Amino acid sequence: MSQRLCQIAFSVSDLRRSHQWYQDLFGFVPSGGTEAFKGWAAEKVQGVPGAASTCWWLLDTQEQFQIELFQFHRPESRPLPGDWRPCDIGYSLVGIHVPDFDAALARAERLGSPLIGAVVGTAGCRRVCLRDPDGALLELMEDDPRAPNPRARPRSGMLSSARFITLSVADLKQSRDFMLNALQLDEAHGVALHGPEHEALWGLVGARRESLLFWADDMLIEVVQYLDPPGRGLPADYRISDLGILNLAFGYRSQSELRRVFDRTVNAGAKPNFPFPFSVYNWGVMYVNDPQGFSFELLAVRKYYDRFMGFTPKHFDTEVAHQVLVDAPLELIWERLADHAGIGDWFCYQGKLLQPGQGHPGGVGAIRQLTRLGERVVEEVVTFEPLKRMDYRLISGAPVKFHFGRIELSQSADGRVWLDYSIRFAARIPGSQWFLRMLIGGRMRRGVERLKVICEQQARQAQTRGQVQTA
């Protein structure tokens, strides 16, 4: 069996924003994270001078596979060039199968993530492209190509599944030799992943290219050489920490298997970032760069150690939540929540709208300032579904990091409204999590209860006025 693709990694500018975006759009499941990727060892493994990052993981439906998100604190991650094209050399595209195509398009719209072009394909085989919050190109697939011997899928429901990753290369023959001989992948004969009509998905209508497909266990690796327009090479100062698709990883269950593949890649002309893999008893890792400069991670993890390496579901951060049942109209409650400048009526901070949102002053992209006794907190609205849900993220000012708030409204059977408020965060100072949970949770509870009182009182007053006018 062809070796297993176990990770697709992205470099992101805002870890919380991207982590939540991938959950909301694709249903991916949090699986922990680490702040240990820093210092000498991280620098040698990744080949990035002075590397220091926080990494969070997400799971799709598949066994031993994860989406890996890095936010680099050092060096500074540079964005994709404004004139970047999918034909340019590098990792260019990730394909994700979505179980309900129309629902995924609706979620993308709610998240403020516009489609790049029109949907291509007939019912059951539709495709469309969009970009993640940092510009990485993603293809949503209604169909689900699978290998003759598909891997197990322990998670199902409405979760999406990563299905392929595309590399735009300068020399297709050299890539084929490396994929077959060094990595020993199986060529995917008889599989049609993309045709000329799909070039419109990523804005290259009429482009000419040659391509090959390889099975990495049950996932596809697509290698493409563009003839017209030809791909431009990577910038001379490119680093894998720059924003976008970082690399992919092959997964093993034994250190000996990792070393065999490592030796084969080096013998085939790959340049490792260190002369040998870093290994401890439970896991081992090394990044290698193929003859054309593409970074591949080789990762060995013993099965019982999956829960420490992000291959089983769990959260990295802390959650506080409070729920109340409000006897007031849904529209009245939402009006209060969407009024960022008036948040001081019910919360412990005074509010000010610094930047209006899209389509509504309080909508997606709205930036609000909250002040209290010398504190100044700035937050941005990232999801805005009128009468249903609002999400926001911290930009600056709080003694926490990766702060994310969500307020959801739902109608109960008796006409009252459930208001669910939750906040996820990580402490900046080790050991302060318990205190912050108490502080943030207490403020939240008092604020939600105060909002309930205000809305119910306003609803009663409106009802009394209505009765007087009727009389």
C-alpha positions as CSV (number, residue, x, y, z in Angstrom):
1,M,0.0,0.0,0.0
2,S,1.2,3.5,-0.8
3,Q,2.4,5.5,2.2
4,R,0.0,7.6,4.1
5,L,-0.5,11.3,3.8
6,C,-1.1,12.4,7.4
7,Q,-1.0,16.2,7.5
8,I,-1.6,19.2,5.3
9,A,-0.1,22.3,7.0
10,F,-0.9,26.0,6.6
11,S,0.9,29.1,7.9
12,V,-1.7,31.6,9.1
13,S,-1.6,35.1,10.4
14,D,-4.3,34.7,13.1
15,L,-4.5,31.2,14.6
16,R,-7.9,31.6,16.3
17,R,-9.6,33.1,13.2
18,S,-8.4,30.4,10.9
19,H,-9.0,27.6,13.4
20,Q,-12.6,28.7,13.8
21,W,-13.1,29.4,10.1
22,Y,-12.1,25.8,9.1
23,Q,-14.4,24.5,11.8
24,D,-17.4,26.6,10.7
25,L,-17.0,26.0,7.0
26,F,-16.0,22.3,6.9
27,G,-17.0,20.9,10.3
28,F,-13.4,20.0,11.2
29,V,-12.9,18.9,14.8
30,P,-10.3,20.5,17.2
31,S,-7.6,18.1,18.3
32,G,-5.3,20.1,20.6
33,G,-2.2,22.0,19.8
34,T,1.3,22.9,21.1
35,E,3.5,25.9,21.8
36,A,6.6,23.7,21.9
37,F,7.7,24.4,18.3
38,K,10.4,26.9,19.1
39,G,14.1,27.1,19.7
40,W,17.0,25.1,18.2
41,A,15.1,21.9,17.5
42,A,12.2,23.6,15.7
43,E,14.7,25.6,13.7
44,K,16.6,22.5,12.6
45,V,13.5,20.4,11.8
46,Q,11.6,23.1,9.8
47,G,14.6,24.8,8.3
48,V,13.4,28.2,9.4
49,P,16.0,30.3,11.2
50,G,14.8,31.4,14.7
51,A,11.5,29.5,14.2
52,A,8.9,30.0,17.0
53,S,5.3,29.2,16.5
54,T,2.0,28.1,18.0
55,C,0.4,25.1,16.3
56,W,-3.2,23.9,16.5
57,W,-4.6,20.8,14.8
58,L,-8.0,19.9,13.3
59,L,-9.4,16.6,12.2
60,D,-11.6,15.6,9.3
61,T,-13.3,12.2,8.9
62,Q,-10.2,10.2,8.3
63,E,-8.0,8.1,10.5
64,Q,-4.5,9.5,11.2
65,F,-4.9,12.7,9.2
66,Q,-5.0,16.3,10.4
67,I,-5.0,19.8,9.2
68,E,-2.1,21.6,10.9
69,L,-2.2,25.4,11.4
70,F,0.9,27.3,12.4
71,Q,1.0,30.9,13.6
72,F,4.7,31.9,13.5
73,H,5.8,34.4,16.1
74,R,9.3,34.3,14.6
75,P,10.1,35.0,11.8
76,E,7.3,37.3,10.6
77,S,5.1,35.4,8.1
78,R,4.8,37.3,4.8
79,P,1.6,37.2,2.8
80,L,1.1,35.7,-0.6
81,P,2.3,38.1,-3.3
82,G,-0.6,40.2,-4.7
83,D,0.1,38.8,-8.2
84,W,0.4,35.2,-7.1
85,R,-1.2,32.7,-9.5
86,P,-2.0,29.0,-9.0
87,C,0.4,28.1,-11.9
88,D,3.4,29.7,-9.9
89,I,5.8,27.2,-8.4
90,G,4.8,25.8,-5.0
91,Y,2.0,24.2,-3.1
92,S,-1.0,25.7,-4.9
93,L,-4.3,24.0,-4.0
94,V,-6.1,21.8,-1.4
95,G,-9.2,19.9,-2.4
96,I,-11.9,19.2,0.3
97,H,-15.0,17.0,-0.2
98,V,-18.1,18.5,1.4
99,P,-21.0,16.2,2.2
100,D,-23.6,18.9,1.4
101,F,-22.3,21.2,-1.4
102,D,-25.1,23.8,-1.3
103,A,-25.0,24.0,2.5
104,A,-21.2,24.6,2.3
105,L,-21.7,27.4,-0.2
106,A,-24.3,29.0,2.2
107,R,-21.8,28.7,5.1
108,A,-19.1,30.3,3.0
109,E,-21.4,33.3,2.3
110,R,-22.2,33.7,5.9
111,L,-18.5,33.7,6.8
112,G,-17.8,36.4,4.3
113,S,-15.7,34.1,2.1
114,P,-16.6,34.8,-1.5
115,L,-16.2,32.3,-4.3
116,I,-13.5,33.0,-6.8
117,G,-15.6,32.1,-9.9
118,A,-18.7,30.2,-10.9
119,V,-19.5,26.7,-9.9
120,V,-18.2,24.1,-12.5
121,G,-19.7,20.7,-13.1
122,T,-23.0,18.8,-13.1
123,A,-25.0,17.8,-10.1
124,G,-23.0,15.3,-8.0
125,C,-19.7,16.5,-9.5
126,R,-19.8,20.2,-8.8
127,R,-16.6,22.1,-7.9
128,V,-15.9,25.7,-6.8
129,C,-12.9,27.5,-5.3
130,L,-12.4,30.1,-2.5
131,R,-9.6,31.3,-0.3
132,D,-9.1,30.8,3.4
133,P,-8.6,33.9,5.6
134,D,-4.9,34.2,4.5
135,G,-5.5,33.5,0.8
136,A,-4.7,29.8,0.5
137,L,-6.6,28.3,-2.4
138,L,-9.2,25.7,-1.6
139,E,-11.4,23.6,-3.9
140,L,-14.8,22.4,-2.6
141,M,-15.8,19.1,-4.2
142,E,-19.2,17.5,-4.3
143,D,-17.7,14.2,-5.5
144,D,-15.2,12.1,-3.4
145,P,-12.4,10.3,-5.2
146,R,-11.2,7.3,-3.2
147,A,-8.5,4.7,-3.6
148,P,-9.3,1.1,-4.4
149,N,-8.5,0.3,-0.8
150,P,-9.8,3.4,1.1
151,R,-8.7,4.2,4.6
152,A,-11.0,3.9,7.6
153,R,-13.1,7.0,8.4
154,P,-13.9,6.9,12.2
155,R,-15.7,10.3,12.1
156,S,-18.7,10.9,9.9
157,G,-21.8,13.1,10.0
158,M,-21.5,16.5,8.3
159,L,-17.7,16.6,8.5
160,S,-15.8,17.3,5.3
161,S,-12.7,15.3,4.1
162,A,-9.5,16.6,2.6
163,R,-9.0,14.7,-0.7
164,F,-6.0,16.1,-2.5
165,I,-3.2,18.6,-2.6
166,T,-1.7,20.1,-5.7
167,L,2.0,21.0,-6.4
168,S,2.8,23.3,-9.3
169,V,6.3,22.3,-10.4
170,A,8.9,23.3,-12.9
171,D,9.9,19.8,-14.0
172,L,7.2,17.2,-14.1
173,K,9.5,14.3,-15.0
174,Q,11.8,15.0,-12.1
175,S,8.8,15.2,-9.7
176,R,7.5,11.8,-11.1
177,D,10.9,10.2,-10.5
178,F,10.9,11.5,-6.9
179,M,7.3,10.5,-6.1
180,L,7.7,7.0,-7.5
181,N,11.3,6.1,-6.5
182,A,12.0,8.1,-3.3
183,L,8.5,8.3,-1.8
184,Q,7.3,5.1,-3.5
185,L,3.8,6.4,-4.1
186,D,1.4,4.6,-6.4
187,E,0.5,6.4,-9.6
188,A,-3.3,6.9,-9.8
189,H,-4.1,5.5,-13.2
190,G,-7.5,6.0,-14.6
191,V,-8.4,8.8,-12.2
192,A,-9.6,12.1,-13.7
193,L,-9.3,14.8,-11.0
194,H,-9.2,17.9,-13.2
195,G,-9.9,18.8,-16.8
196,P,-9.4,21.9,-18.9
197,E,-12.8,23.2,-17.7
198,H,-11.6,23.4,-14.1
199,E,-8.9,26.0,-14.9
200,A,-11.7,28.6,-14.6
201,L,-12.1,27.7,-10.9
202,W,-8.8,29.4,-10.0
203,G,-8.8,32.0,-12.7
204,L,-6.6,30.4,-15.4
205,V,-9.1,30.0,-18.2
206,G,-7.5,28.5,-21.3
207,A,-4.3,27.5,-19.5
208,R,-2.3,24.5,-20.8
209,R,-0.7,22.0,-18.4
210,E,0.5,18.5,-18.0
211,S,-0.2,16.7,-14.7
212,L,0.2,13.4,-12.8
213,L,-1.7,11.9,-9.9
214,F,-0.4,9.7,-7.1
215,W,-2.2,7.9,-4.3
216,A,-0.8,8.7,-0.8
217,D,-2.8,5.9,0.8
218,D,-6.4,7.2,0.2
219,M,-5.6,10.8,-0.7
220,L,-4.4,12.2,-4.0
221,I,-1.2,14.2,-4.7
222,E,-1.5,16.1,-7.9
223,V,1.7,17.3,-9.6
224,V,1.2,19.9,-12.3
225,Q,3.6,21.6,-14.8
226,Y,2.0,24.6,-16.5
227,L,3.1,25.2,-20.1
228,D,1.0,28.3,-20.6
229,P,1.2,30.5,-18.6
230,P,4.5,29.1,-17.3
231,G,4.8,29.2,-13.5
232,R,7.1,31.7,-11.9
233,G,9.6,30.4,-9.4
234,L,9.5,30.9,-5.7
235,P,11.0,34.2,-4.5
236,A,14.7,34.0,-3.5
237,D,13.8,34.8,0.1
238,Y,10.9,32.4,0.4
239,R,10.4,30.6,3.7
240,I,7.9,27.9,4.5
241,S,6.7,30.1,7.3
242,D,5.2,32.5,4.8
243,L,1.4,32.6,4.7
244,G,-0.4,29.9,2.7
245,I,0.1,26.1,2.3
246,L,3.2,25.2,4.2
247,N,3.8,21.6,3.3
248,L,2.4,18.1,3.6
249,A,3.5,15.2,5.8
250,F,3.7,11.5,5.4
251,G,2.8,9.4,8.5
252,Y,4.4,6.2,9.9
253,R,3.9,4.1,12.9
254,S,7.5,3.1,13.5
255,Q,10.8,5.0,13.6
256,S,12.5,2.4,11.3
257,E,10.0,3.1,8.6
258,L,10.6,6.8,8.9
259,R,14.3,6.3,8.6
260,R,14.0,4.0,5.5
261,V,12.0,6.7,3.7
262,F,14.3,9.4,4.9
263,D,17.3,7.5,3.5
264,R,15.6,6.9,0.2
265,T,14.7,10.6,-0.2
266,V,18.3,11.7,0.6
267,N,19.7,9.2,-1.8
268,A,17.3,10.5,-4.5
269,G,18.7,14.1,-4.1
270,A,16.5,15.5,-1.3
271,K,18.1,17.9,1.2
272,P,17.1,17.3,4.8
273,N,17.1,20.2,7.2
274,F,19.3,18.1,9.6
275,P,21.5,15.0,8.8
276,F,19.1,12.6,10.6
277,P,15.5,12.5,11.9
278,F,14.9,13.8,15.4
279,S,13.5,10.8,17.4
280,V,12.3,10.0,20.8
281,Y,10.6,6.9,22.0
282,N,7.0,7.8,21.0
283,W,7.6,9.8,17.9
284,G,10.1,11.1,15.3
285,V,10.2,13.8,12.7
286,M,12.2,15.5,10.0
287,Y,11.5,17.8,7.1
288,V,13.2,17.1,3.7
289,N,13.3,19.2,0.6
290,D,13.0,17.5,-2.8
291,P,15.4,18.3,-5.7
292,Q,13.0,21.2,-6.7
293,G,12.8,22.6,-3.2
294,F,9.4,21.3,-2.0
295,S,9.2,20.7,1.7
296,F,7.9,17.3,2.9
297,E,7.6,16.3,6.5
298,L,8.2,12.7,7.6
299,L,6.4,12.0,10.9
300,A,6.4,8.7,12.9
301,V,3.9,8.5,15.8
302,R,3.1,5.4,17.8
303,K,-0.7,4.8,17.8
304,Y,-1.1,5.0,21.5
305,Y,0.5,8.5,21.3
306,D,-2.0,9.9,18.8
307,R,-3.8,11.9,21.5
308,F,-0.6,13.9,22.3
309,M,0.1,14.6,18.6
310,G,-3.3,15.9,17.5
311,F,-4.8,12.8,16.0
312,T,-7.7,12.5,18.4
313,P,-10.3,15.1,19.3
314,K,-9.6,17.6,22.1
315,H,-9.5,21.3,22.8
316,F,-6.3,23.3,23.4
317,D,-7.9,26.2,25.2
318,T,-10.4,27.0,28.0
319,E,-14.2,27.6,27.5
320,V,-16.6,29.5,29.7
321,A,-20.3,29.5,28.8
322,H,-23.6,30.8,30.1
323,Q,-27.2,30.2,28.9
324,V,-30.4,32.0,29.8
325,L,-34.0,31.8,28.6
326,V,-35.3,35.3,27.7
327,D,-39.0,36.1,27.6
328,A,-38.7,38.8,24.8
329,P,-38.9,38.9,21.0
330,L,-36.0,37.5,19.1
331,E,-35.7,40.7,17.1
332,L,-35.4,42.9,20.2
333,I,-32.6,40.7,21.7
334,W,-30.7,40.7,18.4
335,E,-31.0,44.5,18.1
336,R,-29.3,44.9,21.5
337,L,-26.5,42.4,20.7
338,A,-25.8,44.0,17.3
339,D,-25.5,47.5,18.9
340,H,-21.8,47.5,19.7
341,A,-21.8,51.1,20.8
342,G,-24.5,50.4,23.3
343,I,-23.0,47.3,24.8
344,G,-22.4,49.3,28.0
345,D,-26.1,49.1,28.7
346,W,-25.7,45.5,29.7
347,F,-22.0,44.6,29.8
348,C,-19.3,45.9,32.1
349,Y,-17.5,47.7,29.3
350,Q,-18.4,50.9,27.5
351,G,-18.6,50.3,23.7
352,K,-17.6,52.3,20.6
353,L,-17.9,51.2,17.0
354,L,-14.5,51.9,15.3
355,Q,-15.4,50.4,12.0
356,P,-18.8,49.4,10.6
357,G,-19.4,45.9,9.2
358,Q,-20.5,44.6,5.9
359,G,-24.2,45.0,5.2
360,H,-24.9,46.1,8.8
361,P,-23.0,48.4,11.2
362,G,-22.5,45.5,13.5
363,G,-21.9,42.9,10.8
364,V,-18.8,40.9,9.6
365,G,-15.8,43.1,9.7
366,A,-17.2,45.4,12.4
367,I,-14.5,46.5,14.8
368,R,-15.5,47.6,18.3
369,Q,-13.6,49.1,21.2
370,L,-14.5,48.2,24.8
371,T,-13.2,50.3,27.7
372,R,-13.4,49.9,31.5
373,L,-11.3,51.5,34.3
374,G,-8.3,52.0,32.0
375,E,-8.7,48.8,30.1
376,R,-9.0,49.0,26.3
377,V,-10.1,45.9,24.3
378,V,-10.5,45.8,20.5
379,E,-12.5,43.1,18.9
380,E,-13.7,42.2,15.4
381,V,-16.9,40.5,14.3
382,V,-16.2,37.4,12.1
383,T,-19.6,35.9,11.8
384,F,-22.9,37.7,11.7
385,E,-26.2,35.7,11.0
386,P,-29.1,38.0,11.9
387,L,-31.4,36.6,14.6
388,K,-29.1,33.6,14.9
389,R,-25.5,34.0,15.7
390,M,-22.6,36.4,16.1
391,D,-18.9,35.5,16.5
392,Y,-16.1,37.8,17.4
393,R,-12.3,37.6,17.9
394,L,-9.9,39.6,20.1
395,I,-7.5,41.9,18.3
396,S,-5.8,43.5,21.2
397,G,-6.0,44.5,24.9
398,A,-7.0,41.5,27.0
399,P,-4.7,39.4,29.3
400,V,-5.5,36.4,27.1
401,K,-4.7,35.1,23.6
402,F,-6.7,33.3,21.0
403,H,-9.9,34.8,22.4
404,F,-13.1,33.9,20.6
405,G,-16.7,34.7,21.5
406,R,-19.9,33.2,20.2
407,I,-23.5,34.3,20.9
408,E,-26.3,32.1,19.6
409,L,-30.1,32.7,19.7
410,S,-32.7,30.0,19.3
411,Q,-36.5,29.9,19.8
412,S,-37.9,27.6,22.4
413,A,-41.2,25.8,22.0
414,D,-43.0,28.3,24.2
415,G,-41.9,31.3,22.3
416,R,-39.1,32.4,24.6
417,V,-35.5,32.7,23.3
418,W,-32.5,30.7,24.4
419,L,-29.4,32.9,24.5
420,D,-26.1,30.9,24.6
421,Y,-22.9,32.8,25.2
422,S,-19.5,31.1,25.1
423,I,-15.9,32.3,25.1
424,R,-12.8,30.3,24.3
425,F,-9.3,31.6,25.3
426,A,-5.8,30.7,26.3
427,A,-3.9,32.4,29.1
428,R,-0.9,34.5,28.4
429,I,0.6,33.8,31.8
430,P,1.1,30.0,32.6
431,G,-1.0,29.0,35.7
432,S,-3.5,31.9,35.4
433,Q,-6.1,29.9,33.5
434,W,-8.2,29.3,36.6
435,F,-8.3,33.0,37.6
436,L,-9.2,34.1,34.1
437,R,-11.9,31.5,33.8
438,M,-13.4,32.9,37.0
439,L,-13.0,36.5,35.9
440,I,-14.3,36.2,32.4
441,G,-17.0,33.7,33.3
442,G,-18.2,36.0,36.1
443,R,-18.4,39.0,33.8
444,M,-20.2,37.0,31.2
445,R,-22.8,35.7,33.5
446,R,-23.5,39.1,35.0
447,G,-23.7,40.6,31.5
448,V,-26.1,38.0,30.1
449,E,-28.4,38.2,33.1
450,R,-28.5,42.0,32.9
451,L,-29.3,41.7,29.1
452,K,-32.1,39.3,30.0
453,V,-33.6,41.8,32.5
454,I,-33.3,44.7,30.0
455,C,-34.9,42.8,27.1
456,E,-37.8,41.4,29.2
457,Q,-38.5,44.8,30.7
458,Q,-38.4,46.5,27.3
459,A,-40.8,43.7,25.9
460,R,-43.2,44.3,28.8
461,Q,-43.2,48.0,28.2
462,A,-43.9,47.5,24.5
463,Q,-46.7,45.2,25.3
464,T,-48.2,47.7,27.8
465,R,-48.1,50.4,25.2
466,G,-49.8,48.2,22.7
467,Q,-52.6,47.4,25.1
468,V,-53.1,51.1,25.9
469,Q,-53.3,52.0,22.2
470,T,-55.7,49.2,21.6
471,A,-58.0,50.4,24.5
